[in-house]
Structure formats: C-alpha cells, structure tokens
Amino acid sequence: MSEGFEMCYKPDWPQARARWETIWQGKGDELDRPIMLVTAPNGREVIYPNPSDSYEDHWLDPGYALAAAEARMAGTYYAGEAFPSFIPSTGTCLIASVMGSKLEYKTVDEVWARPRIKRSVELFDLEFRSERNYWERVQDLTYKATEVGAGKFMVGITHMCSPSDDLSLIMTNSNLCMEMLDYPEEVKAALGRLQRLWFKCYQTLYDIIQQKMEGSTAWNPFWYPGKGWQVQNDFSAMISPALFNQFIAPQVDALCEWLDYSVYHLDGPGAIPHLDRLLTIPRLNGVQWVPGDGQPPQLAWPDVLHRIQAAGKILDLYLSPDEVPHAIMEYDPSQMIMQVSCDSPEQADLLLNEAVALTAKSRALRKWER
C-alpha cells in the first residue's frame, strides 16, 4: 500500500479520506454533515480523444480509455468526499465474459453477454478463459491505469456481478429459475465455483492497485480503506424470499464476510421482499435503494429508507441539490452517503456549507424528540 497517496484532481483528498475512514468506522456522528460526493463541471476547456471505431476498444484500449477518463477528470470539480476514479472494464460482468459468454458491443453503453449453457452443471465444463482474452486485458488495463493514475486519480476494481447474476447471464434467467427448482444442489455447486472465481479476480486486481494506491473503489464511487464492494444481485428480483434465502443470501453473507466493507445495491420493487434478510447481515455496512425506471424517486420510499437506517445501516442516496435538505432533516445524517451533481463549483461549495447547518439542526431536533 502506498501511504499518503494523493490525487492532483482532488487537492483536499487527505481530508476527504479521513472522513471516509470515519464513516466506515461507524463514527458518522463525529462528522459535521453526511458523506457527500458532490461533483460539478469546473469550467475548464478539455479536449477528449477521438472516439475509436470499435466499441470494444472504447472500454479496453488503454490509450483511449485512459485519455478519455483523464479528460473527464480535468473538467470536473470534486467537492466533499467525491474523488476522481477510473474503472477498468469490459463494459459488462467480467466473469461471464471470461467463462466464454460472447460479448456483443451494440453501442458504447450497451454491451450484451450472450448465454453459453443451458444447465448449471455444464458450468464445470467451461474453462476460465475467453477467445478475446478479457481477463488478461482487464489485468493489463488495471496495471497501466495504476501507473498512469498514481498521484492523480484512484483506480477501481473492474465491474463484476454477483455469482447468481453471472450464472443468469451464462445460462439465461429462465433456465436458472427452473434449475433452482429442479436441480438445487447443482445450482449451489455452480454458484460456489463462480464465487471462488470472484474472490480470486478481486484479490488479483486489488493487489495490482495496492502497488501504487491505497484502499479500493468500484463502479459505485465510494472509497474504502480496505477491500470494499457494492454487492448486487439483480437476479433476485425474479425469485421468492424462500429461494433467495436458499440460494442468494448465503452468497451475500460470504461476500460481506470476505470483504472489509460492503454496501448492497437493492434494485427495484421486486427486491424489497429480501430487504429484511439482508439487514440481518452483521458485516453489511449499508444499502443503496434504487427504485428503477418508471418508479417514484428514492425519497418517495420513506418506509424502505427508514427500515435501512433503523437496522443500523448506512443509507446511500442519489439526490438533486434541491432534495438534500429534506434528506438531512428526515433521515439520520450520521448514517448517510449522498451523491449529488451541481451546475458549478460555487453551487457545490454552497451546498456543502448548507449541509453543515442542516445537520446541526437535524441532530438538535432528534435529540429533543428523544
């Protein structure tokens, strides 16, 4: 680990780092406001590289991917606990792609992993490799990013789905649902293999990053002092609580036990029936509730949000600047991380100052109500 790691795109990183450490230590009540990742365009004129003709190269070509990332960082103001980061990725779930699922790059932002097998038992016939050498290319991109990014930005762990999401990509959602009912032990064995691969991939990439940097980050731009991750199981929205408890919950338990820090990505109303089970996991630090397309925004689900904090978990919110006051007054700011986009550095700094005053008011009211 590189102690004292700095970022030129985030001059106040030492102060932000200290605040991140405080929230993960469970001492959010010692902070004068919630953890706030506030970004805004900084007004600088930046030049982006010419886009590649290949959508795959957009993700995996080190020259293009890193130049585009640095252009984005150079034009961004990182306020509060926001920080610049680059996430090496194939554009979709790594393990599905290296288990032989063919990737189809439809656009820059749309990448599909095609199913490879029909039965979960067939997973054991697949080797951990792909024709396009995705695992080797992600390792290479991670290594080059740490060399380029040292002293400038944080490099994160590549995008990896949960074992159940990977298995659903490799064999389709419908086949996996049927296998859970007809061949439960085979499914559990397949999930076990994918989870062991997940641990191996994470540790390998984490070790590369630690040569130049400290801690970890991933697709959700949090900084963790050790091994951290945003755990997700989008497939779980398709199954009952009984099946979730039988197949998925043990995965989540194991992931949270292996990681140093974890936040669960609860995606859509179909995942809400699993929330109570998730909140019983001792080493799960927080929950991000994402209502999904066509649903009311996050703050329109007070029952879900209060349940998360009542269980002692950190609440992760995406908010507009106008929503910040309500969030701080309605929920405990000591157990809150919020991500906010502003229009200018001035608006971002003003929002942070207002959050300090609102947090003091919120705490005073909570103390009085007791």
Contacts in CASP RR format, 6 or more apart in sequence:
PFRMAT RR
TARGET T0000
AUTHOR 0000-0000-0000
METHOD contacts of the structure
MODEL  1
MSEGFEMCYKPDWPQARARWETIWQGKGDELDRPIMLVTAPNGREVIYPN
PSDSYEDHWLDPGYALAAAEARMAGTYYAGEAFPSFIPSTGTCLIASVMG
SKLEYKTVDEVWARPRIKRSVELFDLEFRSERNYWERVQDLTYKATEVGA
GKFMVGITHMCSPSDDLSLIMTNSNLCMEMLDYPEEVKAALGRLQRLWFK
CYQTLYDIIQQKMEGSTAWNPFWYPGKGWQVQNDFSAMISPALFNQFIAP
QVDALCEWLDYSVYHLDGPGAIPHLDRLLTIPRLNGVQWVPGDGQPPQLA
WPDVLHRIQAAGKILDLYLSPDEVPHAIMEYDPSQMIMQVSCDSPEQADL
LLNEAVALTAKSRALRKWER
1 210 0 8 1.000
1 213 0 8 1.000
1 214 0 8 1.000
1 215 0 8 1.000
2 150 0 8 1.000
2 210 0 8 1.000
2 211 0 8 1.000
2 212 0 8 1.000
2 213 0 8 1.000
2 214 0 8 1.000
3 214 0 8 1.000
4 14 0 8 1.000
4 214 0 8 1.000
5 13 0 8 1.000
5 150 0 8 1.000
5 151 0 8 1.000
5 212 0 8 1.000
5 213 0 8 1.000
5 214 0 8 1.000
6 13 0 8 1.000
6 14 0 8 1.000
6 151 0 8 1.000
7 13 0 8 1.000
7 83 0 8 1.000
7 84 0 8 1.000
7 151 0 8 1.000
7 152 0 8 1.000
7 153 0 8 1.000
7 154 0 8 1.000
8 151 0 8 1.000
8 152 0 8 1.000
9 73 0 8 1.000
9 74 0 8 1.000
9 76 0 8 1.000
9 78 0 8 1.000
9 83 0 8 1.000
9 84 0 8 1.000
9 152 0 8 1.000
9 153 0 8 1.000
10 16 0 8 1.000
10 78 0 8 1.000
10 82 0 8 1.000
10 83 0 8 1.000
10 84 0 8 1.000
10 153 0 8 1.000
12 80 0 8 1.000
13 83 0 8 1.000
16 80 0 8 1.000
16 81 0 8 1.000
16 82 0 8 1.000
16 83 0 8 1.000
16 223 0 8 1.000
17 223 0 8 1.000
19 31 0 8 1.000
19 35 0 8 1.000
19 80 0 8 1.000
19 81 0 8 1.000
20 35 0 8 1.000
20 81 0 8 1.000
20 222 0 8 1.000
20 223 0 8 1.000
20 224 0 8 1.000
20 225 0 8 1.000
21 225 0 8 1.000
22 28 0 8 1.000
22 30 0 8 1.000
22 31 0 8 1.000
23 31 0 8 1.000
23 35 0 8 1.000
23 314 0 8 1.000
23 337 0 8 1.000
24 224 0 8 1.000
24 225 0 8 1.000
24 261 0 8 1.000
24 285 0 8 1.000
28 334 0 8 1.000
28 335 0 8 1.000
29 334 0 8 1.000
31 334 0 8 1.000
32 356 0 8 1.000
32 359 0 8 1.000
32 360 0 8 1.000
33 328 0 8 1.000
33 333 0 8 1.000
33 352 0 8 1.000
33 355 0 8 1.000
33 356 0 8 1.000
33 358 0 8 1.000
33 359 0 8 1.000
34 328 0 8 1.000
34 333 0 8 1.000
34 334 0 8 1.000
34 336 0 8 1.000
34 337 0 8 1.000
34 338 0 8 1.000
34 355 0 8 1.000
34 359 0 8 1.000
35 81 0 8 1.000
35 336 0 8 1.000
35 337 0 8 1.000
35 338 0 8 1.000
36 79 0 8 1.000
36 80 0 8 1.000
36 81 0 8 1.000
36 82 0 8 1.000
36 337 0 8 1.000
36 338 0 8 1.000
36 340 0 8 1.000
36 351 0 8 1.000
36 352 0 8 1.000
36 355 0 8 1.000
37 80 0 8 1.000
37 81 0 8 1.000
37 82 0 8 1.000
37 83 0 8 1.000
37 221 0 8 1.000
37 222 0 8 1.000
37 337 0 8 1.000
37 338 0 8 1.000
37 339 0 8 1.000
37 340 0 8 1.000
38 78 0 8 1.000
38 79 0 8 1.000
38 80 0 8 1.000
38 82 0 8 1.000
38 340 0 8 1.000
38 341 0 8 1.000
38 342 0 8 1.000
38 348 0 8 1.000
38 351 0 8 1.000
38 352 0 8 1.000
39 76 0 8 1.000
39 77 0 8 1.000
39 78 0 8 1.000
39 79 0 8 1.000
39 82 0 8 1.000
39 340 0 8 1.000
39 341 0 8 1.000
39 342 0 8 1.000
39 348 0 8 1.000
40 76 0 8 1.000
40 77 0 8 1.000
40 79 0 8 1.000
40 341 0 8 1.000
40 342 0 8 1.000
40 343 0 8 1.000
40 344 0 8 1.000
40 345 0 8 1.000
40 347 0 8 1.000
40 348 0 8 1.000
41 75 0 8 1.000
41 76 0 8 1.000
41 77 0 8 1.000
41 343 0 8 1.000
41 344 0 8 1.000
42 75 0 8 1.000
42 76 0 8 1.000
42 77 0 8 1.000
42 345 0 8 1.000
43 75 0 8 1.000
44 74 0 8 1.000
44 75 0 8 1.000
46 71 0 8 1.000
46 72 0 8 1.000
46 74 0 8 1.000
46 75 0 8 1.000
47 71 0 8 1.000
48 67 0 8 1.000
48 68 0 8 1.000
48 71 0 8 1.000
48 72 0 8 1.000
49 63 0 8 1.000
49 64 0 8 1.000
49 67 0 8 1.000
49 68 0 8 1.000
49 71 0 8 1.000
51 58 0 8 1.000
51 64 0 8 1.000
51 108 0 8 1.000
52 58 0 8 1.000
52 61 0 8 1.000
52 64 0 8 1.000
54 61 0 8 1.000
54 105 0 8 1.000
55 105 0 8 1.000
55 106 0 8 1.000
55 107 0 8 1.000
55 108 0 8 1.000
55 111 0 8 1.000
56 103 0 8 1.000
56 105 0 8 1.000
56 132 0 8 1.000
57 64 0 8 1.000
58 64 0 8 1.000
58 65 0 8 1.000
58 68 0 8 1.000
58 105 0 8 1.000
58 108 0 8 1.000
59 65 0 8 1.000
59 89 0 8 1.000
59 90 0 8 1.000
59 91 0 8 1.000
59 111 0 8 1.000
60 90 0 8 1.000
60 134 0 8 1.000
60 137 0 8 1.000
60 138 0 8 1.000
60 141 0 8 1.000
62 140 0 8 1.000
62 141 0 8 1.000
62 144 0 8 1.000
62 145 0 8 1.000
65 86 0 8 1.000
65 88 0 8 1.000
65 141 0 8 1.000
66 86 0 8 1.000
66 144 0 8 1.000
66 145 0 8 1.000
66 148 0 8 1.000
69 86 0 8 1.000
69 153 0 8 1.000
70 148 0 8 1.000
70 152 0 8 1.000
70 153 0 8 1.000
73 84 0 8 1.000
73 152 0 8 1.000
73 153 0 8 1.000
76 84 0 8 1.000
77 344 0 8 1.000
77 345 0 8 1.000
77 348 0 8 1.000
78 84 0 8 1.000
79 342 0 8 1.000
79 345 0 8 1.000
79 348 0 8 1.000
79 349 0 8 1.000
79 351 0 8 1.000
79 352 0 8 1.000
80 348 0 8 1.000
80 352 0 8 1.000
81 223 0 8 1.000
81 337 0 8 1.000
82 221 0 8 1.000
82 339 0 8 1.000
83 153 0 8 1.000
83 154 0 8 1.000
83 217 0 8 1.000
83 221 0 8 1.000
83 223 0 8 1.000
84 152 0 8 1.000
84 153 0 8 1.000
84 154 0 8 1.000
85 153 0 8 1.000
85 154 0 8 1.000
85 155 0 8 1.000
85 156 0 8 1.000
85 217 0 8 1.000
85 221 0 8 1.000
86 145 0 8 1.000
86 149 0 8 1.000
86 153 0 8 1.000
86 154 0 8 1.000
86 155 0 8 1.000
86 156 0 8 1.000
87 155 0 8 1.000
87 156 0 8 1.000
87 157 0 8 1.000
87 158 0 8 1.000
87 159 0 8 1.000
87 217 0 8 1.000
87 218 0 8 1.000
87 219 0 8 1.000
88 138 0 8 1.000
88 141 0 8 1.000
88 142 0 8 1.000
88 145 0 8 1.000
88 155 0 8 1.000
88 156 0 8 1.000
88 158 0 8 1.000
89 138 0 8 1.000
89 158 0 8 1.000
89 159 0 8 1.000
89 219 0 8 1.000
90 97 0 8 1.000
90 103 0 8 1.000
90 111 0 8 1.000
90 134 0 8 1.000
90 137 0 8 1.000
90 138 0 8 1.000
90 158 0 8 1.000
90 159 0 8 1.000
91 103 0 8 1.000
91 111 0 8 1.000
91 159 0 8 1.000
92 103 0 8 1.000
92 111 0 8 1.000
92 112 0 8 1.000
92 113 0 8 1.000
92 159 0 8 1.000
92 169 0 8 1.000
93 113 0 8 1.000
93 159 0 8 1.000
93 160 0 8 1.000
93 161 0 8 1.000
93 165 0 8 1.000
93 166 0 8 1.000
93 169 0 8 1.000
94 134 0 8 1.000
94 135 0 8 1.000
94 138 0 8 1.000
94 158 0 8 1.000
94 159 0 8 1.000
94 160 0 8 1.000
94 161 0 8 1.000
94 201 0 8 1.000
95 160 0 8 1.000
95 161 0 8 1.000
95 163 0 8 1.000
95 166 0 8 1.000
95 194 0 8 1.000
95 197 0 8 1.000
95 198 0 8 1.000
95 201 0 8 1.000
96 113 0 8 1.000
96 161 0 8 1.000
96 166 0 8 1.000
96 169 0 8 1.000
96 170 0 8 1.000
97 103 0 8 1.000
97 113 0 8 1.000
97 130 0 8 1.000
97 132 0 8 1.000
97 134 0 8 1.000
98 128 0 8 1.000
98 129 0 8 1.000
98 130 0 8 1.000
98 134 0 8 1.000
98 135 0 8 1.000
99 116 0 8 1.000
99 123 0 8 1.000
99 126 0 8 1.000
99 128 0 8 1.000
99 130 0 8 1.000
99 166 0 8 1.000
99 170 0 8 1.000
100 116 0 8 1.000
100 126 0 8 1.000
100 129 0 8 1.000
100 130 0 8 1.000
100 131 0 8 1.000
100 170 0 8 1.000
101 113 0 8 1.000
101 114 0 8 1.000
101 115 0 8 1.000
101 116 0 8 1.000
101 169 0 8 1.000
101 170 0 8 1.000
102 113 0 8 1.000
102 114 0 8 1.000
102 116 0 8 1.000
103 111 0 8 1.000
103 112 0 8 1.000
103 113 0 8 1.000
103 114 0 8 1.000
103 132 0 8 1.000
103 134 0 8 1.000
104 111 0 8 1.000
104 112 0 8 1.000
104 114 0 8 1.000
105 111 0 8 1.000
106 112 0 8 1.000
113 169 0 8 1.000
113 170 0 8 1.000
115 169 0 8 1.000
115 170 0 8 1.000
115 171 0 8 1.000
115 172 0 8 1.000
115 175 0 8 1.000
116 126 0 8 1.000
116 170 0 8 1.000
116 171 0 8 1.000
117 123 0 8 1.000
117 125 0 8 1.000
117 126 0 8 1.000
117 170 0 8 1.000
117 171 0 8 1.000
118 171 0 8 1.000
118 172 0 8 1.000
118 175 0 8 1.000
119 171 0 8 1.000
119 175 0 8 1.000
119 179 0 8 1.000
119 183 0 8 1.000
119 186 0 8 1.000
120 167 0 8 1.000
120 171 0 8 1.000
120 176 0 8 1.000
120 179 0 8 1.000
120 183 0 8 1.000
120 186 0 8 1.000
120 187 0 8 1.000
120 189 0 8 1.000
120 190 0 8 1.000
121 183 0 8 1.000
121 186 0 8 1.000
121 189 0 8 1.000
121 190 0 8 1.000
122 171 0 8 1.000
123 167 0 8 1.000
123 170 0 8 1.000
123 171 0 8 1.000
123 190 0 8 1.000
123 193 0 8 1.000
123 194 0 8 1.000
124 189 0 8 1.000
124 190 0 8 1.000
124 193 0 8 1.000
126 170 0 8 1.000
128 135 0 8 1.000
128 197 0 8 1.000
129 135 0 8 1.000
135 201 0 8 1.000
138 158 0 8 1.000
138 205 0 8 1.000
139 204 0 8 1.000
139 205 0 8 1.000
139 208 0 8 1.000
142 155 0 8 1.000
142 156 0 8 1.000
142 158 0 8 1.000
142 205 0 8 1.000
142 208 0 8 1.000
142 209 0 8 1.000
143 208 0 8 1.000
145 155 0 8 1.000
146 155 0 8 1.000
146 208 0 8 1.000
146 209 0 8 1.000
146 211 0 8 1.000
146 212 0 8 1.000
146 213 0 8 1.000
147 212 0 8 1.000
149 155 0 8 1.000
149 212 0 8 1.000
150 212 0 8 1.000
150 213 0 8 1.000
154 213 0 8 1.000
154 217 0 8 1.000
154 223 0 8 1.000
155 209 0 8 1.000
155 212 0 8 1.000
155 213 0 8 1.000
155 217 0 8 1.000
156 205 0 8 1.000
156 209 0 8 1.000
156 216 0 8 1.000
156 217 0 8 1.000
156 218 0 8 1.000
157 202 0 8 1.000
157 205 0 8 1.000
157 206 0 8 1.000
157 209 0 8 1.000
157 216 0 8 1.000
157 217 0 8 1.000
157 218 0 8 1.000
157 229 0 8 1.000
158 201 0 8 1.000
158 205 0 8 1.000
159 218 0 8 1.000
159 219 0 8 1.000
160 198 0 8 1.000
160 201 0 8 1.000
160 202 0 8 1.000
161 169 0 8 1.000
161 232 0 8 1.000
161 234 0 8 1.000
162 198 0 8 1.000
162 231 0 8 1.000
162 232 0 8 1.000
162 233 0 8 1.000
162 235 0 8 1.000
162 248 0 8 1.000
162 251 0 8 1.000
162 252 0 8 1.000
162 255 0 8 1.000
163 191 0 8 1.000
163 192 0 8 1.000
163 194 0 8 1.000
163 195 0 8 1.000
163 198 0 8 1.000
163 251 0 8 1.000
164 176 0 8 1.000
164 191 0 8 1.000
164 233 0 8 1.000
164 235 0 8 1.000
164 236 0 8 1.000
164 247 0 8 1.000
164 248 0 8 1.000
164 251 0 8 1.000
165 232 0 8 1.000
165 233 0 8 1.000
165 234 0 8 1.000
165 235 0 8 1.000
166 194 0 8 1.000
166 198 0 8 1.000
167 176 0 8 1.000
167 187 0 8 1.000
167 190 0 8 1.000
167 191 0 8 1.000
167 194 0 8 1.000
168 176 0 8 1.000
168 235 0 8 1.000
171 179 0 8 1.000
173 235 0 8 1.000
173 238 0 8 1.000
176 187 0 8 1.000
176 235 0 8 1.000
177 238 0 8 1.000
177 239 0 8 1.000
179 186 0 8 1.000
179 187 0 8 1.000
180 187 0 8 1.000
180 239 0 8 1.000
180 243 0 8 1.000
180 246 0 8 1.000
180 247 0 8 1.000
184 246 0 8 1.000
184 247 0 8 1.000
187 247 0 8 1.000
188 247 0 8 1.000
191 247 0 8 1.000
191 251 0 8 1.000
192 251 0 8 1.000
195 251 0 8 1.000
195 254 0 8 1.000
195 255 0 8 1.000
198 255 0 8 1.000
199 258 0 8 1.000
202 227 0 8 1.000
202 229 0 8 1.000
206 216 0 8 1.000
206 227 0 8 1.000
209 215 0 8 1.000
209 216 0 8 1.000
214 225 0 8 1.000
215 223 0 8 1.000
215 224 0 8 1.000
215 225 0 8 1.000
215 226 0 8 1.000
215 227 0 8 1.000
216 223 0 8 1.000
216 224 0 8 1.000
216 226 0 8 1.000
216 227 0 8 1.000
216 228 0 8 1.000
216 229 0 8 1.000
217 223 0 8 1.000
217 224 0 8 1.000
218 228 0 8 1.000
218 229 0 8 1.000
218 230 0 8 1.000
219 230 0 8 1.000
220 230 0 8 1.000
220 263 0 8 1.000
220 265 0 8 1.000
220 288 0 8 1.000
220 316 0 8 1.000
221 339 0 8 1.000
222 228 0 8 1.000
222 230 0 8 1.000
222 263 0 8 1.000
222 337 0 8 1.000
224 260 0 8 1.000
224 261 0 8 1.000
225 260 0 8 1.000
225 261 0 8 1.000
226 260 0 8 1.000
226 261 0 8 1.000
227 258 0 8 1.000
227 259 0 8 1.000
227 260 0 8 1.000
227 261 0 8 1.000
228 259 0 8 1.000
228 260 0 8 1.000
228 261 0 8 1.000
228 262 0 8 1.000
229 255 0 8 1.000
229 259 0 8 1.000
229 261 0 8 1.000
229 262 0 8 1.000
229 263 0 8 1.000
230 262 0 8 1.000
230 263 0 8 1.000
230 264 0 8 1.000
230 265 0 8 1.000
230 288 0 8 1.000
231 252 0 8 1.000
231 255 0 8 1.000
231 256 0 8 1.000
231 259 0 8 1.000
231 262 0 8 1.000
231 263 0 8 1.000
231 264 0 8 1.000
231 265 0 8 1.000
231 284 0 8 1.000
232 264 0 8 1.000
232 265 0 8 1.000
232 267 0 8 1.000
233 248 0 8 1.000
233 251 0 8 1.000
233 252 0 8 1.000
233 271 0 8 1.000
234 265 0 8 1.000
234 267 0 8 1.000
234 271 0 8 1.000
235 248 0 8 1.000
236 244 0 8 1.000
236 248 0 8 1.000
236 271 0 8 1.000
236 274 0 8 1.000
237 267 0 8 1.000
237 268 0 8 1.000
237 269 0 8 1.000
237 270 0 8 1.000
237 271 0 8 1.000
239 247 0 8 1.000
239 248 0 8 1.000
240 273 0 8 1.000
241 273 0 8 1.000
241 274 0 8 1.000
241 277 0 8 1.000
244 273 0 8 1.000
244 274 0 8 1.000
244 277 0 8 1.000
245 277 0 8 1.000
248 274 0 8 1.000
249 274 0 8 1.000
249 277 0 8 1.000
249 278 0 8 1.000
252 264 0 8 1.000
252 278 0 8 1.000
252 281 0 8 1.000
252 284 0 8 1.000
253 281 0 8 1.000
255 262 0 8 1.000
256 262 0 8 1.000
256 281 0 8 1.000
256 283 0 8 1.000
256 284 0 8 1.000
257 283 0 8 1.000
259 283 0 8 1.000
261 285 0 8 1.000
262 283 0 8 1.000
262 284 0 8 1.000
262 285 0 8 1.000
262 286 0 8 1.000
263 284 0 8 1.000
263 285 0 8 1.000
263 286 0 8 1.000
263 287 0 8 1.000
263 288 0 8 1.000
263 314 0 8 1.000
263 316 0 8 1.000
264 278 0 8 1.000
264 284 0 8 1.000
264 286 0 8 1.000
264 287 0 8 1.000
264 288 0 8 1.000
265 288 0 8 1.000
265 290 0 8 1.000
266 272 0 8 1.000
266 274 0 8 1.000
266 275 0 8 1.000
266 278 0 8 1.000
266 287 0 8 1.000
266 288 0 8 1.000
266 289 0 8 1.000
266 290 0 8 1.000
266 304 0 8 1.000
267 290 0 8 1.000
267 292 0 8 1.000
268 290 0 8 1.000
268 291 0 8 1.000
268 292 0 8 1.000
268 295 0 8 1.000
269 291 0 8 1.000
269 295 0 8 1.000
272 304 0 8 1.000
275 287 0 8 1.000
275 304 0 8 1.000
275 307 0 8 1.000
275 308 0 8 1.000
276 307 0 8 1.000
278 284 0 8 1.000
278 287 0 8 1.000
279 287 0 8 1.000
279 307 0 8 1.000
279 308 0 8 1.000
279 311 0 8 1.000
279 313 0 8 1.000
280 311 0 8 1.000
284 313 0 8 1.000
285 313 0 8 1.000
285 314 0 8 1.000
286 308 0 8 1.000
286 313 0 8 1.000
286 314 0 8 1.000
286 315 0 8 1.000
286 316 0 8 1.000
287 308 0 8 1.000
287 313 0 8 1.000
287 314 0 8 1.000
287 315 0 8 1.000
287 316 0 8 1.000
288 316 0 8 1.000
288 317 0 8 1.000
289 298 0 8 1.000
289 301 0 8 1.000
289 304 0 8 1.000
289 305 0 8 1.000
289 308 0 8 1.000
289 315 0 8 1.000
289 316 0 8 1.000
290 298 0 8 1.000
290 318 0 8 1.000
291 297 0 8 1.000
291 298 0 8 1.000
291 300 0 8 1.000
291 301 0 8 1.000
297 323 0 8 1.000
298 305 0 8 1.000
298 317 0 8 1.000
298 318 0 8 1.000
298 319 0 8 1.000
299 305 0 8 1.000
299 317 0 8 1.000
299 319 0 8 1.000
299 323 0 8 1.000
299 326 0 8 1.000
299 327 0 8 1.000
299 330 0 8 1.000
302 330 0 8 1.000
305 315 0 8 1.000
305 317 0 8 1.000
305 331 0 8 1.000
306 331 0 8 1.000
308 315 0 8 1.000
309 315 0 8 1.000
309 331 0 8 1.000
309 332 0 8 1.000
309 335 0 8 1.000
312 335 0 8 1.000
313 335 0 8 1.000
314 335 0 8 1.000
314 336 0 8 1.000
314 337 0 8 1.000
315 331 0 8 1.000
315 332 0 8 1.000
315 335 0 8 1.000
315 336 0 8 1.000
315 337 0 8 1.000
316 337 0 8 1.000
316 338 0 8 1.000
316 339 0 8 1.000
317 327 0 8 1.000
317 336 0 8 1.000
317 337 0 8 1.000
317 338 0 8 1.000
317 339 0 8 1.000
318 338 0 8 1.000
318 339 0 8 1.000
318 340 0 8 1.000
319 327 0 8 1.000
319 338 0 8 1.000
319 339 0 8 1.000
319 340 0 8 1.000
320 340 0 8 1.000
320 341 0 8 1.000
321 340 0 8 1.000
321 342 0 8 1.000
321 347 0 8 1.000
321 351 0 8 1.000
324 338 0 8 1.000
324 340 0 8 1.000
324 351 0 8 1.000
324 354 0 8 1.000
324 355 0 8 1.000
324 358 0 8 1.000
325 354 0 8 1.000
325 358 0 8 1.000
327 336 0 8 1.000
327 338 0 8 1.000
328 336 0 8 1.000
328 355 0 8 1.000
328 358 0 8 1.000
328 359 0 8 1.000
328 362 0 8 1.000
329 358 0 8 1.000
329 361 0 8 1.000
329 362 0 8 1.000
329 365 0 8 1.000
332 362 0 8 1.000
332 366 0 8 1.000
333 355 0 8 1.000
333 358 0 8 1.000
333 359 0 8 1.000
333 362 0 8 1.000
333 363 0 8 1.000
334 363 0 8 1.000
340 348 0 8 1.000
340 351 0 8 1.000
342 348 0 8 1.000
342 351 0 8 1.000
END
